[in-house]
Structure formats: C-alpha cells, structure tokens
Amino acid sequence: MTSGLIEDNKAISGGGVWVSNWAQFNMNAPANNDPAGIITGNTAIGMGANDGGGLHVNHSHLDRIRIDESFIFTNNAARNGLRIDTPLAVAQQSRIRPGTVTITGWSIITQTPVGTGDFGFLSPVHAFTNYDINCMGPYFWRVAYIVGRGQGELGAEVGQNNFPVPNNSFVSDGATLTFDASPGECFEDWEIRTRPREIDSDGESVEFDFRGYGTD
C-alpha cells in the first residue's frame, strides 16, 4: 500500500486492517506526488478481542510490518479502550512510524518519568495506543467535567506536581485527581458519573452511570 483510504470499517479485531500471522503489511511512502495513505474512522468492536481500531497484528510478527512516516491514522477507536505502550513504540520506531496518529493533538497525561509521582504530557506520540494499533499497555481514561448550573469555573490537577488536567484529557490508570471550584463561594454541590467503556459492542457511545453526590 502506497496511497489510498481505509475508512469507516468495524470488525472484532483490527477495525481497519487485520494482518494474519506470517503475512506482510507495508505502508510505503507514496510515489509521483500521490497523496499519503490514510486509515481513518475504523473501530474494533464486538464482545471478544476488540483491539486495534486501525490495525491488528500479532506482536510476534511486528517485524513484518512497515509503516512510513507519511501515513496517517486518525479517528480510529477500540471497544477495549485507549491503551498506550510507549516502550513497544520506541522498540519498533525504525519500521513503524506514522507521522499522524489518532491521538495527535490530544491531551494525554501520565507519570513522567514513571515512578516519580510527577505528571506531564505523553511524549512521544505514536500509534501503539490500541486505537490505531493493538497493544496491551496501561489504560488511559477520559476526564471530563462541566459546571452544571450557575457561574464559576472548574479545574483539575494530578500528581505531586499538581499538573493541570484540561477538560477531556486522558489520564493514566490509577492516577488520583483533585478538582477545584472557583470562586469557592459559587460552589453548591457535585456529582460523579463514570462508564467502563466509551463504546459498546456495536460501536455506539456508552451512557454514564451515576456514582455519587456531595456538597463538600
């Protein structure tokens, strides 16, 4: 594959492309001013191994995959959620290095370096996120917050360095978040809603479940 478009597909494993064992899959740089290849809007769904929204490959066969930096992964998703494996991406970067990936431009926050208690934005950004290429890295969860009524602002922080968490950021699993209302005199009450996944087995959005309510 040197150009073309793989778009809006749904499958149990590898929403866009499933690479069988021992097969080769090459996404080479386009020639003769052709447009770059794009894998976009694909979703790994179902009740089974629903990983790899853009591409699914057995990791023991990653040496048979080539993805040039000109290629684009965007708007892919997987029912099993956002999982990020940076060590695997670094190990494979000589062969698998698309220049644009689904999480490009997203706010992805994790411990940096791991084990320090300090948080920061994920770097480098890559395709081994389960949304683009299947992986078994740590989970990341979307953090969304709004002012339900009245006036004022909400904010969130994480880590011993009080790293700010913008609305709709993804934060690594296990992190402890602190929320703050400003000005304090505007605060009346709060409620928390969660969901175990963002999409269901059919690829549709999952509703939030009410978890708690308080006034302090």
C-alpha positions in Angstrom: 0.0 0.0 0.0 1.5 3.3 -1.0 -1.6 5.5 -1.0 -5.4 5.1 -0.7 -8.0 5.2 2.0 -9.3 2.6 4.5 -12.3 4.2 6.2 -15.3 3.6 8.4 -15.0 -0.1 9.0 -16.0 -2.2 12.0 -14.6 -5.6 13.0 -13.9 -7.7 16.1 -10.1 -7.3 15.8 -8.5 -4.7 13.6 -11.3 -2.4 12.6 -9.5 -1.2 9.5 -6.9 -3.9 8.8 -6.3 -7.4 10.3 -2.9 -8.9 9.5 -2.8 -12.7 9.7 0.3 -14.5 11.1 3.2 -14.6 8.7 1.6 -12.1 6.4 3.4 -8.9 5.5 1.8 -5.4 5.5 3.7 -2.5 4.1 2.6 1.1 4.0 5.2 2.7 1.9 5.8 6.3 1.0 3.7 7.5 -1.9 5.3 8.0 -5.2 4.8 10.5 -8.0 3.2 13.1 -5.7 0.3 10.7 -4.9 -1.5 11.5 -1.6 -0.5 9.8 1.6 -2.3 6.7 2.7 -5.0 7.1 5.4 -6.6 4.7 7.8 -9.5 6.6 9.5 -12.7 6.2 11.3 -12.4 2.5 11.9 -13.5 0.7 15.1 -12.6 -2.6 16.8 -16.0 -3.8 18.3 -17.7 -6.9 19.5 -17.5 -9.0 22.7 -14.2 -10.7 22.0 -10.7 -9.5 21.2 -11.8 -6.0 20.3 -8.4 -4.3 20.0 -6.7 -2.4 17.2 -9.1 0.1 15.8 -6.9 0.9 12.8 -4.7 -2.2 12.5 -4.4 -5.5 14.4 -1.3 -7.7 14.2 0.2 -10.4 16.4 3.1 -8.7 18.1 5.4 -11.6 17.5 5.1 -10.7 13.8 5.7 -6.9 14.0 9.0 -7.4 12.1 6.7 -8.0 9.0 5.0 -4.6 9.3 6.4 -1.4 7.7 4.6 2.0 8.1 6.2 5.1 6.6 6.0 8.4 8.4 3.9 9.9 5.6 1.0 7.7 6.6 -2.0 8.9 8.6 -4.0 7.2 11.3 -6.9 9.3 12.5 -10.3 9.0 14.3 -9.9 5.2 15.0 -11.2 3.6 18.2 -11.4 0.3 20.0 -14.0 -1.0 22.4 -11.3 -2.1 24.9 -10.3 1.5 25.3 -7.2 3.6 25.0 -4.1 1.7 26.0 -0.7 3.2 25.4 2.5 1.2 25.0 5.4 3.6 24.5 8.2 1.1 25.1 6.8 -1.0 22.3 6.5 2.0 20.0 10.1 3.0 20.7 11.3 -0.5 20.0 9.5 -0.6 16.6 10.1 3.0 15.5 12.6 2.1 12.8 9.8 0.2 11.0 6.5 1.6 12.3 6.4 5.4 12.5 3.3 7.1 11.0 3.6 10.8 11.2 0.0 11.4 12.2 -1.9 9.2 14.6 -5.4 9.3 16.2 -4.1 10.9 19.5 -2.1 13.6 17.7 -3.1 16.9 19.3 -4.9 15.2 22.2 -4.1 16.0 25.9 -2.6 12.7 27.2 -1.3 12.9 30.7 0.9 10.3 32.5 3.6 10.0 35.1 6.9 11.2 33.7 9.2 9.6 34.4 7.2 6.6 35.7 7.5 6.2 39.4 8.3 9.8 40.3 4.8 10.9 41.2 5.1 13.8 38.8 2.8 14.0 35.8 3.2 15.6 32.3 2.1 15.2 28.7 2.8 12.0 26.9 5.9 12.0 24.7 6.5 10.7 22.1 3.0 10.5 20.4 2.7 7.2 18.5 0.3 4.6 17.0 0.6 1.9 19.7 -2.5 3.1 21.5 -5.0 0.3 20.8 -7.0 2.9 18.9 -4.6 2.7 15.9 -2.6 -0.5 16.5 -3.5 -3.1 19.1 -1.4 -3.2 22.3 -1.6 -4.2 25.9 -0.2 -1.1 27.5 -1.7 0.7 30.5 -5.2 2.0 30.3 -5.9 5.8 29.9 -9.3 7.3 30.9 -11.0 10.4 29.7 -11.6 13.1 32.3 -14.5 15.4 31.5 -16.0 18.0 33.8 -18.6 20.8 33.4 -20.3 23.4 35.5 -23.8 22.0 35.8 -25.6 25.3 36.6 -24.8 28.8 37.7 -21.5 30.5 37.3 -17.9 29.8 38.2 -15.2 27.5 36.8 -13.9 24.0 37.4 -10.4 22.8 37.2 -8.5 19.5 37.9 -4.9 18.6 38.9 -3.0 15.4 39.2 0.3 14.3 40.8 2.6 15.7 43.4 3.5 18.4 41.0 -0.2 19.5 40.7 -0.1 19.1 36.9 -3.3 20.8 35.4 -5.7 18.4 33.7 -7.7 20.2 30.9 -11.3 19.1 30.3 -11.5 16.0 28.0 -7.9 14.9 28.7 -6.9 11.3 29.0 -5.1 10.4 32.3 -3.2 7.1 33.0 -5.0 4.5 35.0 -4.7 4.7 38.8 -4.0 8.5 39.0 -5.6 10.5 41.8 -7.3 13.7 40.6 -8.1 16.8 42.6 -10.9 19.1 41.4 -11.4 22.7 42.4 -14.2 25.2 42.0 -13.5 28.9 41.6 -14.7 31.1 43.1 -15.4 28.9 46.1 -18.5 30.8 47.2 -20.2 29.8 43.9 -19.8 26.1 44.8 -23.1 24.3 45.8 -22.7 20.5 45.1 -21.1 18.0 42.9 -21.9 14.6 41.3 -19.7 11.9 39.7 -20.6 9.7 36.7 -18.5 7.0 35.2 -18.6 4.4 32.4 -16.4 1.3 31.9 -16.0 1.9 28.2 -16.7 4.7 25.8 -18.2 2.5 23.1 -20.3 -0.7 23.3 -20.0 -4.0 21.3 -21.8 -2.3 18.4 -19.6 0.7 18.3 -22.2 3.1 19.9 -21.5 5.5 22.7 -22.0 4.2 26.3 -24.1 6.2 28.7 -22.6 7.4 32.0 -23.7 5.7 35.3 -24.3 7.9 38.4 -21.8 7.2 41.2 -22.1 9.8 43.9 -23.2 13.2 45.1 -22.0 15.6 47.7 -21.8 19.2 49.0 -18.3 19.5 50.3 
